Amino acid sequence: MALRLTVKDAETGNRIEMELQAENTVDEAIESACSYWSKRQGAFVLKQGSTILRGGATLQGSHIGEHTMLELIPDPQGGAPLA
């Protein structure tokens, strides 16, 4: 099942619309957003509201529905360097 999502870059406020499958992982969504904005994938996570999403979980398993707004934020636990 295709899901249309909005991902907001917390650093700039820019947004992109993405169409992914429910079985895609959160990591795949992060990879797509980071690629679009030329950011380092390992340095960012996605959150929905106040919940940071687990990278290996599927979108469906993370209860991500149609037209959900996700936010791309720097990994609060460190992750890879931003630059």
Backbone as a printed PyTorch tensor [residue, N CA C, xyz], in Angstrom:
tensor([[[ 0.8380, -1.1700,  0.0000],
         [ 0.0000,  0.0000,  0.0000],
         [ 0.8920,  1.2460,  0.0000]],

        [[ 0.6480,  2.1640, -0.8990],
         [ 1.4300,  3.3960, -0.9980],
         [ 0.9580,  4.4050,  0.0470]],

        [[ 1.9410,  5.0670,  0.6760],
         [ 1.6630,  6.1140,  1.6510],
         [ 2.2800,  7.4130,  1.1790]],

        [[ 1.5080,  8.4800,  1.2160],
         [ 2.0530,  9.8050,  0.9160],
         [ 2.3530, 10.4800,  2.2510]],

        [[ 3.6340, 10.8220,  2.4350],
         [ 4.1060, 11.4180,  3.6750],
         [ 4.7220, 12.7760,  3.4000]],

        [[ 4.7540, 13.5980,  4.4110],
         [ 5.5070, 14.8500,  4.3600],
         [ 6.6380, 14.7320,  5.3570]],

        [[ 7.8470, 15.0540,  4.9200],
         [ 8.9990, 15.0750,  5.8110],
         [ 9.4920, 16.5130,  5.8810]],

        [[ 9.6260, 16.9990,  7.1120],
         [10.0850, 18.3730,  7.3600],
         [11.5120, 18.3230,  7.8830]],

        [[12.3850, 19.1290,  7.2970],
         [13.7570, 19.2710,  7.7750],
         [13.7210, 20.2450,  8.9570]],

        [[13.9980, 19.7450, 10.1580],
         [13.9120, 20.5730, 11.3650],
         [14.9210, 21.7240, 11.3430]],

        [[16.0260, 21.5630, 10.6280],
         [17.0550, 22.6080, 10.5980],
         [16.6570, 23.7900,  9.7280]],

        [[15.9470, 23.5340,  8.6400],
         [15.6300, 24.5990,  7.6810],
         [14.1410, 24.9180,  7.5810]],

        [[13.3110, 23.9830,  8.0050],
         [11.8660, 24.1520,  7.8550],
         [11.3510, 23.7170,  6.4870]],

        [[12.2570, 23.3270,  5.5860],
         [11.8440, 22.8570,  4.2630],
         [11.0850, 21.5420,  4.3840]],

        [[10.1900, 21.3080,  3.4350],
         [ 9.3790, 20.0860,  3.4360],
         [ 9.4380, 19.4140,  2.0760]],

        [[ 9.3300, 18.0780,  2.1080],
         [ 9.1900, 17.3140,  0.8720],
         [ 8.0270, 16.3440,  1.0400]],

        [[ 7.3810, 16.0760, -0.0720],
         [ 6.3310, 15.0460, -0.1180],
         [ 6.9990, 13.7760, -0.6280]],

        [[ 6.7350, 12.6760,  0.0430],
         [ 7.3060, 11.3960, -0.3550],
         [ 6.1880, 10.3860, -0.5180]],

        [[ 6.3630,  9.4790, -1.4570],
         [ 5.4350,  8.3600, -1.5950],
         [ 6.2320,  7.0850, -1.3830]],

        [[ 5.9120,  6.3820, -0.3150],
         [ 6.6070,  5.1530,  0.0530],
         [ 5.5880,  4.0490,  0.2560]],

        [[ 6.0790,  2.8370,  0.3240],
         [ 5.2250,  1.6910,  0.6000],
         [ 5.1800,  1.4510,  2.1050]],

        [[ 4.0730,  0.9150,  2.5970],
         [ 3.9130,  0.6450,  4.0270],
         [ 4.9980, -0.3000,  4.5400]],

        [[ 5.5210, -1.1680,  3.6590],
         [ 6.5530, -2.1090,  4.0820],
         [ 7.9640, -1.5250,  4.0200]],

        [[ 8.1160, -0.2860,  3.5210],
         [ 9.4190,  0.3830,  3.5750],
         [ 9.7840,  0.6190,  5.0350]],

        [[11.0880,  0.6430,  5.3140],
         [11.5260,  0.8940,  6.6880],
         [11.7070,  2.3900,  6.9270]],

        [[11.7460,  2.7300,  8.2000],
         [12.0330,  4.1150,  8.5910],
         [13.4060,  4.5110,  8.0570]],

        [[14.3780,  3.5950,  8.1200],
         [15.7210,  3.8800,  7.5880],
         [15.6630,  4.2440,  6.1030]],

        [[14.8120,  3.5830,  5.3350],
         [14.6880,  3.9010,  3.9080],
         [14.1010,  5.2930,  3.7120]],

        [[13.1780,  5.6870,  4.5620],
         [12.6190,  7.0400,  4.4870],
         [13.6850,  8.0780,  4.8450]],

        [[14.4940,  7.7790,  5.8640],
         [15.5920,  8.6760,  6.2520],
         [16.5810,  8.8000,  5.1000]],

        [[16.9320,  7.6730,  4.4970],
         [17.8800,  7.6700,  3.3720],
         [17.3690,  8.5430,  2.2300]],

        [[16.1030,  8.4300,  1.8990],
         [15.5220,  9.2310,  0.8170],
         [15.5560, 10.7170,  1.1410]],

        [[15.1640, 11.0700,  2.3580],
         [15.1460, 12.4880,  2.7530],
         [16.5580, 13.0520,  2.8070]],

        [[17.4890, 12.2970,  3.3780],
         [18.8740, 12.7660,  3.4560],
         [19.4800, 12.9200,  2.0640]],

        [[19.1810, 12.0050,  1.1850],
         [19.6700, 12.0930, -0.1860],
         [19.1200, 13.3520, -0.8650]],

        [[17.8400, 13.6200, -0.6870],
         [17.2040, 14.7840, -1.2940],
         [17.8580, 16.0830, -0.8130]],

        [[18.1550, 16.1680,  0.4770],
         [18.7270, 17.3940,  1.0470],
         [20.2470, 17.3340,  1.1790]],

        [[20.8910, 16.3200,  0.6250],
         [22.3520, 16.1560,  0.6780],
         [22.8690, 16.1750,  2.1160]],

        [[22.2510, 15.3770,  2.9660],
         [22.6550, 15.2540,  4.3650],
         [23.2140, 13.8580,  4.6050]],

        [[24.0140, 13.7160,  5.6580],
         [24.5820, 12.4060,  6.0170],
         [23.5220, 11.5620,  6.6880]],

        [[23.2340, 10.4190,  6.1190],
         [22.1480,  9.5590,  6.5920],
         [22.3010,  9.1620,  8.0550]],

        [[23.4650,  8.7540,  8.5000],
         [23.6490,  8.2620,  9.8650],
         [23.5650,  9.3220, 10.9410]],

        [[23.4730, 10.5910, 10.5320],
         [23.4590, 11.6860, 11.4980],
         [22.0480, 12.1490, 11.8450]],

        [[21.0200, 11.5450, 11.2430],
         [19.6490, 12.0170, 11.4140],
         [18.6940, 10.8780, 11.7330]],

        [[17.6050, 11.2310, 12.3890],
         [16.5160, 10.2990, 12.6800],
         [15.2080, 10.9830, 12.3070]],

        [[14.1560, 10.1820, 12.2220],
         [12.8190, 10.7360, 11.9920],
         [12.0240, 10.6600, 13.2850]],

        [[11.2130, 11.6820, 13.5070],
         [10.3100, 11.6220, 14.6540],
         [ 8.9110, 12.0070, 14.2150]],

        [[ 7.9680, 11.4700, 14.9410],
         [ 6.5570, 11.7820, 14.7390],
         [ 6.0540, 12.3150, 16.0680]],

        [[ 5.7320, 13.5970, 16.1050],
         [ 5.3910, 14.2140, 17.3800],
         [ 6.6180, 14.1900, 18.2710]],

        [[ 6.4880, 13.6250, 19.4550],
         [ 7.6340, 13.5340, 20.3680],
         [ 8.3040, 12.1670, 20.3240]],

        [[ 7.8560, 11.2850, 19.4190],
         [ 8.3750,  9.9180, 19.3360],
         [ 9.4230,  9.7880, 18.2460]],

        [[10.6180,  9.3400, 18.6140],
         [11.6630,  9.0410, 17.6370],
         [11.3950,  7.6410, 17.1000]],

        [[11.3530,  7.5290, 15.7730],
         [11.0160,  6.2580, 15.1260],
         [12.2450,  5.3620, 15.0190]],

        [[12.0470,  4.0640, 15.2170],
         [13.1270,  3.0770, 15.1170],
         [13.4500,  2.8220, 13.6540]],

        [[14.7210,  2.9060, 13.3140],
         [15.1530,  2.7960, 11.9290],
         [14.7820,  1.5160, 11.2140]],

        [[14.8910,  0.3680, 11.8820],
         [14.6210, -0.9050, 11.2340],
         [13.1560, -1.2680, 11.1350]],

        [[12.2970, -0.5060, 11.8000],
         [10.8590, -0.7940, 11.7800],
         [10.2450, -0.3540, 10.4550]],

        [[ 9.2030, -1.0480, 10.0400],
         [ 8.5010, -0.6220,  8.8290],
         [ 7.6280,  0.5900,  9.1510]],

        [[ 7.2400,  1.3110,  8.1070],
         [ 6.3350,  2.4440,  8.3140],
         [ 5.0180,  1.9560,  8.9070]],

        [[ 4.5140,  0.8510,  8.3760],
         [ 3.2690,  0.2880,  8.8920],
         [ 3.4250, -0.1100, 10.3580]],

        [[ 4.5330, -0.7650, 10.6960],
         [ 4.7860, -1.1760, 12.0680],
         [ 4.9810, -0.0070, 13.0240]],

        [[ 5.3450,  1.1490, 12.4620],
         [ 5.5080,  2.3680, 13.2590],
         [ 4.2160,  3.1750, 13.3270]],

        [[ 3.1430,  2.6020, 12.7870],
         [ 1.8190,  3.2420, 12.7840],
         [ 1.8120,  4.5680, 12.0220]],

        [[ 2.5630,  4.5800, 10.9090],
         [ 2.5860,  5.7460, 10.0340],
         [ 1.4680,  5.5700,  9.0180]],

        [[ 0.5730,  6.5320,  8.9560],
         [-0.5530,  6.4690,  8.0360],
         [-0.4120,  7.4720,  6.9140]],

        [[-1.3940,  7.4530,  6.0480],
         [-1.4500,  8.3710,  4.9090],
         [-1.4200,  9.8160,  5.4090]],

        [[-0.6510, 10.6510,  4.7250],
         [-0.5470, 12.0960,  4.9900],
         [ 0.0490, 12.4280,  6.3590]],

        [[ 0.8990, 11.5410,  6.8700],
         [ 1.5700, 11.7880,  8.1430],
         [ 2.6940, 12.7950,  7.9400]],

        [[ 2.9000, 13.6660,  8.9350],
         [ 4.0250, 14.6080,  8.9390],
         [ 5.1110, 14.0420,  9.8470]],

        [[ 6.2870, 13.8310,  9.2740],
         [ 7.4500, 13.3730, 10.0310],
         [ 8.4860, 14.4860, 10.0090]],

        [[ 9.3460, 14.4960, 11.0190],
         [10.3670, 15.5310, 11.1100],
         [11.7460, 14.8780, 11.1220]],

        [[12.6290, 15.3620, 10.2450],
         [14.0110, 14.8930, 10.1740],
         [14.8410, 15.7580, 11.1200]],

        [[15.4060, 15.1220, 12.1440],
         [16.1660, 15.8620, 13.1560],
         [17.5520, 15.2390, 13.3150]],

        [[18.5420, 16.0300, 13.7910],
         [19.8300, 15.4290, 14.1080],
         [19.6460, 14.3490, 15.1740]],

        [[20.3960, 13.2720, 15.0460],
         [20.2860, 12.1580, 15.9870],
         [20.6740, 12.6380, 17.3860]],

        [[19.7410, 12.6020, 18.3450],
         [20.0390, 13.0920, 19.6870],
         [21.0590, 12.2310, 20.4390]],

        [[21.3210, 11.0350, 19.9300],
         [22.3080, 10.1580, 20.5690],
         [23.6690, 10.2450, 19.8920]],

        [[23.8380, 11.1880, 19.0000],
         [25.1140, 11.3750, 18.3360],
         [25.0750, 10.9860, 16.8890]],

        [[25.0730,  9.7000, 16.5830],
         [25.0850,  9.2680, 15.1890],
         [26.3630,  9.7030, 14.5020]],

        [[26.3350,  9.7250, 13.1840],
         [27.4820, 10.1450, 12.3780],
         [27.6150, 11.6640, 12.4390]],

        [[28.8070, 12.1910, 12.1860],
         [28.9830, 13.6540, 12.1580],
         [28.0500, 14.2900, 11.1280]],

        [[27.5870, 15.5060, 11.4010],
         [26.6670, 16.1940, 10.4850],
         [27.3350, 16.6000,  9.1920]],

        [[28.6050, 16.9230,  9.2060],
         [29.2910, 17.3900,  7.9870],
         [30.0590, 16.2910,  7.3240]]])
